[in-house]
């Protein structure tokens, strides 16, 4: 065993080998008879490729796979014992949980490995419903910090804020409500636009006592690409856990609003299965149909990427089938992080890394590009599902990442759909290289969208210029930010729908994805309309526009795409 620990293969993994050795010793076997088991098990792990360093040391992914022999079936059975320890307590482990090395191989000490195994055993089984009771009278309302990997860096921001987007409920008193109604009947457009908007309460809605939190993952990279772009960490378990942590933190800070209510019953489930959208919806429908969903008066779904359309279609089917039958007085919200509403960036399917997908997992990956066609089965079903949810007063928060490398902003914030029950915001990472000028444009554009007004197409026109780097973009950073999960809670619990908001028709504005940005004359007119709307409708809007123009003067773009944008907008600035 000493020689084994000093071998080059085990270099840098001493603590890991020690952990496995300790386990093998508990099986009352001679260590010498298990030396090949340990050595071969490490070879199996090495075969998977754990990072870009592994890929750099070889010429291709095939070389990584072929460089080590397959273990014998008998040895393989022995090597799976550690995995068996983790799955003995459950009868419903998703098939996708197998082989996810991010649970078994965290960077850190042996104790960290033990903590991860304990967490996986106790609270991270997929497709299994867990329930706990939270006593509001106790000071011991604690989030599960061990499972939390969210960051709270003050330099990461979310714009526009919920407070900026919705007016206070006190603004709509009886007199102003009468004025808005009369203005609408007289044909005054401003009155009709604001008539159906949500308002913001200072105090949260605390009518719930039975809460369900659901996590839904997106599309996982294939094993052939993981050595290049890293292991997937955006799992349903993570989203469920982070939403749960955000809710518990909010509950601890706001428990004084609950009056004499003593307990909150919290249930949670992580829905996990890879594959095409409709296959996943059917599988998750079968999982949830085994539970009484009508007992919950607050349902919070946290979804990412492909999981956003999956969640929306799934919940609409649950409503249509009657598994969720009574929405009266209930709170129902979906948080879509970097959701694919209009597909990935146009033309990205011709790039090398996507073409590698198409050869191996073409059905699941290429299906995402069907959302670029508004007449495709996926797009039509998505629109129908949105209409069902919004008409049942389900609130949807779309949060996009400003430098997403896979999903354009117009897709992640679902810019082609307008309804009062939709809230939009952008996650801006502190490391982003997006110019401040473009950030201010997007802030104003989303403020207008949240108010039910027109952004004049500015989001669609500049989205292609915002794409981040392949391995460092914001598509996978967004779900690590605590503020994102918190924003969902604030929108779901503090927004106050006016009477009849569920009867407001969904405004659907399709467009041709392939033509975005092709006409250089569109962008200046889009910006002109945006500045006019901002000055007329946003509080201190003229100040917003002044800051926007100042940022334009100070902007020195360093890429061809951004230089082209500044050149196209120069005439607009000269006119002003």
C-alpha positions, 0 to 999 in steps of 0.5 A: 500500500505504501508503494501504491500511495507513492506511485505516479498514478496516485500523486496528488490523490493521497487523501482520496486513496486513504479514504477508499482504503479505510472503507475497504478495511471495514470490509474485513478483507486483506489489503493486499488482495485489494491493491488491484481494485484500488489501482484499477478504480483510480484508472477508471476515474482517470478515464473520465477526464476531470478537467482541461488539464487532462485534455491538454495532456492527450491528443484527443478525447478518444485517447483519454478513453482508450489509454486505460484498460477496462476493469474486469466485471468482478473488479468492477462490482467491487469498485461500485461499492462506494457508489452503493453506499450512497444509494442504499437509502433510496428506491427512486434514484434517477438514472442521470445521477450515476456518474456525476463526479461533482458529488464525489470529487470535490476539491478539498480535504477528506472531511469535505468528501465525507460531507458530500457523501453524507449530503448525497445520502440524506438530502440530494436524492433526485425525483424524491419528495422530502418534507419538513416542518419549520417552526416560526417561533424558533430562532433556529431557522437555518439554511443548509449552508453545507449544500449552498454554493451561492455567492453574495458578492456585492459587485454582482448585480441584478438589474432592474430591481423589483422595486424599480420595476413595480410601483407601490400599491399605495399609488393605486388609490381609489381616485387614481384607479378611477382616473385610469379607468376613465382614461382607458374608456376615452382611448387614452393609451397611457391609461390602458397600458398601466391598467393591468400592471402589477403593483408592489406591496411593502409587506409580503403575502404570508397566506401560505403554510404549505410550500413546495420547492422544485428544481429542474436542470437544463441540458448537460454537456456530453462526457466527451466535452466535459474535459474541455468545458468542465463538469456540469454543476447546474443540477436540479438538486442544486437549484432546489437547494439554493431556492430552499436556502433563499426561502429559509433566509427570507423566512427567518428575516420576515417571520414577524409578518406571519402573526400567530402562525406557528409552522410552515410545512416545506416540501422539496423535490429535484426533478432529474432526467436528461433527454428531449423536452417532451420526454422529460415533461412526460417523465416528470409528470409521472413523478409528480402525479404520485403526489397531492399537489393541491395541498400546496399553497405556494409552489416555487420552481427554480429552472435553468436553460432547457429546464425553463421550457420543460418547467413551463410546459410541465406545469401547464399540463398539470393545470390542464389535467387537474392535478393542480385544480384550485388556484384560488388564493395560491401563490405559484411562481417559476424562476427561469434562469438563462432559459431557452425561449427562442433557442440558442444564438443563431448560427452557433449550431455550426460551431465545433463544440456544438457539432461535437454534440450533434454527432453524439446527442443530436436529438437533445441538443439540436432540439433547442434550435427548434425554438428559433422557429415560432411555428415549430412544435416546441415553440407552439407548445411553449406559447400555449403553456405560457398562456395557460399559466399566465391566465391562472395567475402564475408569475414567471421571473425570467433572469438572463445573463448579460454575457451568456455564451449560449443563450441570447438575452432576447431568448433568456428574458422571453422578449417576444411575450408580454404580460403583467405576470412576467418579470424580467431582469439581467444578472451582471457578473463582476467579471463581465467585460460588457460596456457600461453603456450597453448595461444602461441601455438594457436596464432601461429596456427591461424597466419598460418591459416590466412596466408593460411598455415598448423597448422598441426592439433594442434587446433583440438588436444588441443581444448578438453583441453580448455573447460571452467567451465559451468557457467563461460566459455567464450561462453557468454563473447565473445559478451561483448567485443568491440574488437571483433566487431571492429575486424570484421570492420577492416577485412571487410574494410582494407583487400584487395583481390587480383584479382581472389581471389573469384575463389580460391577453398575452401579447405575442410578437414573433420575429425572424431570428436569422435577420436580427442585426442584419439591417444597420439602420434599425439600431439607431431608431431602436435607441431613439425610441428607447430614450423617448420612452425612458424619458416619458415613463421612467421615474428620473428617466431624463437622468437615465438618458443623460448617464447613457449618453455620457457612457457612450462618450466614454466608451472605447470598444475593443472588438469588431462587433462593438466598434460597429455598434458604436459607429452605427449609433454615432449619428444618433449622438450627433443629432442629439 
